[in-house]
Amino acid sequence: MKEKLFAVSDSLSGKDIKHLRKKLKLTQREFAELVKVSVKTIERWETGEKPITGPIITLAKLLNEFPQIQSELKIPKKDYPMRLWYMYENEVCTIIDVDERERNVRICNYTRNYASRAFGRVEKPTYEQYEEFLESRCFPRSRDKMKLILRDLDLPFYDPLMIIEKTQGKMAEDNFWIKIER
């Protein structure tokens, strides 16, 4: 018999999956989205007699031991008119919800790495900090030949949000970028 390297079961039953889903208080659709499989797969797992194997075993163990993970990964309801997704490659680092009219900002971080968060250690940024963040994702206001760059971007004046809408806030020296939802 091959020596085990990790204390993880070799398989789960459909009852195990259903129990975990219920423990997390998720529908089949929500659970499917969390574990990145189809709803049909969840249905098959929960009703089938065949042992379930594969990466879901380790994920199920982690979710069972640390159920708060699913709530930490949950995307909040969008209450403000604009949402910015601060990304590192394909990973969500921070969601920034903004009400420009009322000058309100609310964030939700999805990484424990402060260097990868939009506002570092700041959990409740002010509107001014939000504006500074936007400007940090653009070329500086004092940049040489700025008018030429703005013309290339088809922008009438320097506005960090408008620049980010055109450039996704991509900088030459990193893999962070911003997606804007209105």
N, C-alpha and C positions, 0 to 999 in steps of 0.2 A: 504494500500500500504506500502511495506517495505521501510524503510528509507535508502537512498543512503549514502554510506560512502565515495565514490570517485567521482570526476567530470569526469567520463568517460562514453561515450555513451553505450547503451546496444547492439547496432548492427551497422554495416556499410553496405553500398550498394556496388555492383560491381563497380559502377561509382566512388565511394569514393576510392576504392582500386586502380583502374586504374589511377585516378587522382594523388594519392600519388606516385605510381610507376613512372609516367611520371615526376612528380615534382623532384623525386630523380634521374631522367635520367638513369633508369635501365631497362634492358630487363626483360621479364617475368622470364627467367632462373636466372638472377642475383637477382631479387627480391625474387624469391623462395628460393634461397640459403641464402639470408640475413635473411628471416623470418623463415627459417627451415621448409619449406613445399615443396611438389612436384610442378613441373611446371603445372601438370594437375590440382592441387588445385587452383593455380593462374588463370589458364584459366577458371575453373568452377566459381570461385568467380567473375571474371571480366565480364563473359557473363550471369551469372545466375540472376534470379529475386528474389531469396530467400535471406532474410537478413543474413548477415554474423555475427556470434557470436564467442565468445571464446577469448583466450589470444591475438589473433591478434588485437583486439580492442584497448587494452592498448598500444601495440607495435606501432600500426598505429598512435595513438595520439602522442606518444613520437617522432616518426619519422617525423610527420607533424610539430610539434613544434620545434624540434631540428634536422633538416635534415643533419647537419654536422656529426651526429653520424655515418651515413653510410660510410662517407669518412674516419672517424677516425678508423673504423673497417676494411677497405679495406686492403688487403694484397698487398704490392708493388710487381712490376715486379722483377723477380730475374735477376739482372745484373751481379752479381759476381758468381764465380764458386761454392762457398759453402754457404749454409744457415743453421744456427742453430736456432732451435725453443726452446726458454727458457720458460718452462712450469711450472705452479703450478697446480698439479693434471691434470685436463683436460683443463685448461684455458691457452691460450697463453698470456704470459706476455711481452716478447720481441722477435722480429725477428732480428737476427744478420746476415748480409750478409758480407762475407769475401772474399777478393782476397789475398791469401797468397803470391803469387808471387810479387804483387805490394805493399803488406802490407797496404791494404785499408780495412776499416771497416765502415759499414753503419748500423744503427739500426732503428727500428720502435717499439715504445712502445705501448702496448695495455692495460695498466693500469695506473691509476693516482697515485697509491700507490707506492711511491719511493722505499720502502723496498722490493717490489715484482719485481722491474725492474732489469735487468741484471747489469746495470751500475748505479743504483740509480738515482741521479739527472743529471748525465752526459748525454748530448744529442748527442755529437759527440766524441765518444771515440777514442783514438789513438790506434794504433796496439799494443803498449806496454800495454795499459789498457785492451785490449782484451786478451792478453797473461796472464795477472794477473787474469782476470776473469776465464779463463780456469783452471788455477792452483788452484783457490779458490774452484773449483768443483771437486777436486781430493784430495787424501791423500797427505800430505806434502812430499816434497823431502827428508826431514830429518827423515822420519818415520822409526822406528825400524823395522828391518827385511823386508825392502822395496824389496830386491831382491826376497824374497819368494812370496810376493804379486804380483810382476811383473811376476814371473814364473807361478803363479796361473792364471793370466790373459793372459798368453801366449804372453807376450810382452818382447822384447829384452832389452829395456831401458826405462827410465822415460821420457814419452812424454805426456803432459796433454791431447792433442787432441786424441791420441790413447787410453788413459785410458778412456776418456769420450765415445769414440766409443764402448768400452767394457762395461762400467758401466752406460751409459746414464747420467753421472754426478750426480747420486743419492747419497745423503749423509744420514747417519743414523738419523740425527736430523731434517730433513725437508722433505717437499713434492715437492720440486722443482726437475726438471729433464730436460735433453736436448736431442732433436732429431736432428740428423745431416742429411742434404741432400747434396749430391754432384752432 
